Amino acid sequence: MGLFRSVLGSLKKGLSRTRETFVAQLRSMLTGRTLDDALIKDIERRLIEADVGVVATRQLIEGIRGAHKAGTLSKGEDVLEFLKSELKAMWPEQDRALRFAATAPTVILVTGVNGAGKTTSIAKLAASLKADGRTVLLGACDTFRAGAVRQLEIWADRLGVELVKGQQGGDPASVAFDACSAGVSRGVDVVILDTAGRLQTQAGLMDQLSKIARVAGKQVDGAPHETLLVLDATSGQNALRQAESFGQAAGVTGIMLSKLDGTARGGIVVAVRTATDIPVKLVGVGETPDDLEPFDPDAFVDAMFAE
């Protein structure tokens, strides 16, 4: 079905754990109660527990207190609609669509720490692009771990997309060079470059990521056209630190949030928004290759608060 289908139904399914815990508990806590300072403090605690983040929680609570003092918010039940409205207003107008080159191939560089779900996210992205009618080639630039290359090979075979790999322990930038060259010569629409899962504290590895980007740019004009950072939605505050560090060092243009279905704290999307101006572009809402959705703030908030 690709990346341009309706997302609300899938988001509702992917956010079921968040809805069944955080939102259900919040709704139960608010029902039948008059808004007062004690209840506002309980709301604040719930927002923090849902990984909405300190900055966003402070903004939301200040808004609730202001509306309460103004007399426009008095019943607990009304807080849910207030929160929905305020959360939707938190996202600025941004281009959340994937960037595609005017002339093929488009080169997408994917980065993130080990364990974030990067390889699976790449497979989901490849499947979605293929479903949209685009040809895809994967570049296995994580030359340090044979398991990472093998996992990408398995996905390439399963999805019916091409793969370029190099020698284990070889130069990742040389794989990027070969993959981009192959993309040009074979007339491929999209080249996706996997990179080693790297710790944000390791400056040398960040330099290597920059080298891969430079090599891609020499082979394909304007490449990489998109640099996506995969963040694990279940990792809480670690995801925020990674967003900040990678955004500064790697020229990240968009975020893929993985494992959203595996957490009861879907508010992490809000926290990421307040921690960085990098747009969340894609969210993983399940375990199959089809479970990748374009991120739409209104649909996300509606799905999170759906009854």
Solvent accessible surface area in square Angstrom, and as a share of the most:
residue,aa,sasa,rsa
1,M,171,0.76
2,G,1,0.01
3,L,6,0.03
4,F,139,0.58
5,R,37,0.13
6,S,99,0.64
7,V,17,0.10
8,L,76,0.38
9,G,54,0.52
10,S,39,0.25
11,L,0,0.00
12,K,72,0.31
13,K,158,0.67
14,G,1,0.01
15,L,0,0.00
16,S,32,0.21
17,R,120,0.44
18,T,0,0.00
19,R,41,0.15
20,E,119,0.54
21,T,51,0.29
22,F,12,0.05
23,V,0,0.00
24,A,43,0.33
25,Q,82,0.36
26,L,0,0.00
27,R,60,0.22
28,S,85,0.55
29,M,25,0.11
30,L,1,0.00
31,T,79,0.46
32,G,69,0.66
33,R,94,0.34
34,T,102,0.59
35,L,3,0.02
36,D,63,0.33
37,D,88,0.46
38,A,61,0.47
39,L,0,0.00
40,I,1,0.00
41,K,125,0.53
42,D,38,0.20
43,I,0,0.00
44,E,62,0.28
45,R,110,0.40
46,R,51,0.19
47,L,3,0.01
48,I,76,0.39
49,E,73,0.33
50,A,2,0.02
51,D,12,0.06
52,V,2,0.01
53,G,7,0.06
54,V,92,0.53
55,V,73,0.42
56,A,0,0.00
57,T,2,0.01
58,R,124,0.45
59,Q,90,0.40
60,L,1,0.01
61,I,3,0.02
62,E,105,0.47
63,G,25,0.24
64,I,0,0.00
65,R,79,0.29
66,G,39,0.38
67,A,15,0.12
68,H,58,0.26
69,K,170,0.72
70,A,76,0.59
71,G,59,0.56
72,T,109,0.63
73,L,8,0.04
74,S,58,0.38
75,K,114,0.48
76,G,0,0.00
77,E,74,0.33
78,D,58,0.30
79,V,0,0.00
80,L,18,0.09
81,E,111,0.50
82,F,43,0.18
83,L,0,0.00
84,K,41,0.17
85,S,65,0.42
86,E,62,0.28
87,L,3,0.02
88,K,62,0.26
89,A,81,0.63
90,M,30,0.13
91,W,23,0.08
92,P,55,0.34
93,E,176,0.79
94,Q,55,0.24
95,D,106,0.55
96,R,45,0.16
97,A,57,0.44
98,L,20,0.10
99,R,123,0.45
100,F,68,0.28
101,A,26,0.20
102,A,119,0.93
103,T,108,0.63
104,A,57,0.44
105,P,6,0.04
106,T,4,0.02
107,V,0,0.00
108,I,0,0.00
109,L,3,0.02
110,V,0,0.00
111,T,0,0.00
112,G,0,0.00
113,V,18,0.10
114,N,85,0.43
115,G,63,0.60
116,A,2,0.01
117,G,20,0.19
118,K,11,0.05
119,T,11,0.06
120,T,42,0.24
121,S,6,0.04
122,I,1,0.00
123,A,0,0.00
124,K,12,0.05
125,L,0,0.00
126,A,0,0.00
127,A,16,0.12
128,S,4,0.03
129,L,0,0.00
130,K,93,0.39
131,A,56,0.43
132,D,45,0.23
133,G,66,0.63
134,R,67,0.24
135,T,77,0.45
136,V,7,0.04
137,L,0,0.00
138,L,0,0.00
139,G,0,0.00
140,A,1,0.01
141,C,0,0.00
142,D,2,0.01
143,T,2,0.01
144,F,96,0.40
145,R,108,0.39
146,A,52,0.40
147,G,53,0.51
148,A,3,0.03
149,V,24,0.14
150,R,132,0.48
151,Q,77,0.34
152,L,1,0.00
153,E,32,0.14
154,I,71,0.36
155,W,26,0.09
156,A,3,0.02
157,D,114,0.59
158,R,157,0.57
159,L,26,0.13
160,G,55,0.53
161,V,17,0.10
162,E,72,0.32
163,L,44,0.22
164,V,19,0.11
165,K,107,0.45
166,G,36,0.35
167,Q,153,0.68
168,Q,128,0.57
169,G,52,0.50
170,G,26,0.25
171,D,63,0.33
172,P,4,0.02
173,A,3,0.02
174,S,51,0.33
175,V,4,0.02
176,A,0,0.00
177,F,94,0.39
178,D,71,0.37
179,A,0,0.00
180,C,0,0.00
181,S,34,0.22
182,A,11,0.09
183,G,0,0.00
184,V,80,0.46
185,S,94,0.61
186,R,129,0.47
187,G,56,0.53
188,V,4,0.02
189,D,49,0.25
190,V,1,0.00
191,V,0,0.00
192,I,0,0.00
193,L,0,0.00
194,D,2,0.01
195,T,0,0.00
196,A,7,0.06
197,G,12,0.11
198,R,2,0.01
199,L,98,0.49
200,Q,47,0.21
201,T,116,0.67
202,Q,76,0.34
203,A,73,0.57
204,G,53,0.51
205,L,49,0.24
206,M,13,0.06
207,D,95,0.49
208,Q,35,0.15
209,L,2,0.01
210,S,39,0.25
211,K,82,0.35
212,I,0,0.00
213,A,27,0.21
214,R,143,0.52
215,V,26,0.15
216,A,0,0.00
217,G,28,0.27
218,K,169,0.72
219,Q,57,0.25
220,V,10,0.06
221,D,136,0.71
222,G,55,0.53
223,A,11,0.09
224,P,31,0.20
225,H,25,0.11
226,E,0,0.00
227,T,6,0.04
228,L,0,0.00
229,L,0,0.00
230,V,0,0.00
231,L,0,0.00
232,D,19,0.10
233,A,0,0.00
234,T,67,0.39
235,S,34,0.22
236,G,8,0.08
237,Q,84,0.37
238,N,70,0.36
239,A,0,0.00
240,L,22,0.11
241,R,128,0.47
242,Q,15,0.07
243,A,0,0.00
244,E,74,0.33
245,S,34,0.22
246,F,0,0.00
247,G,25,0.24
248,Q,157,0.70
249,A,48,0.37
250,A,18,0.14
251,G,51,0.49
252,V,14,0.08
253,T,27,0.16
254,G,0,0.00
255,I,0,0.00
256,M,2,0.01
257,L,1,0.01
258,S,8,0.05
259,K,76,0.32
260,L,0,0.00
261,D,42,0.22
262,G,32,0.31
263,T,9,0.05
264,A,27,0.21
265,R,120,0.44
266,G,0,0.00
267,G,0,0.00
268,I,0,0.00
269,V,0,0.00
270,V,0,0.00
271,A,1,0.01
272,V,0,0.00
273,R,46,0.17
274,T,42,0.24
275,A,33,0.25
276,T,21,0.12
277,D,108,0.56
278,I,23,0.11
279,P,20,0.13
280,V,4,0.02
281,K,3,0.01
282,L,4,0.02
283,V,0,0.00
284,G,3,0.03
285,V,7,0.04
286,G,14,0.14
287,E,152,0.68
288,T,72,0.42
289,P,34,0.22
290,D,94,0.49
291,D,33,0.17
292,L,3,0.01
293,E,2,0.01
294,P,36,0.22
295,F,8,0.03
296,D,62,0.32
297,P,13,0.08
298,D,73,0.38
299,A,16,0.12
300,F,0,0.00
301,V,0,0.00
302,D,47,0.24
303,A,0,0.00
304,M,1,0.00
305,F,8,0.03
306,A,21,0.16
307,E,179,0.80
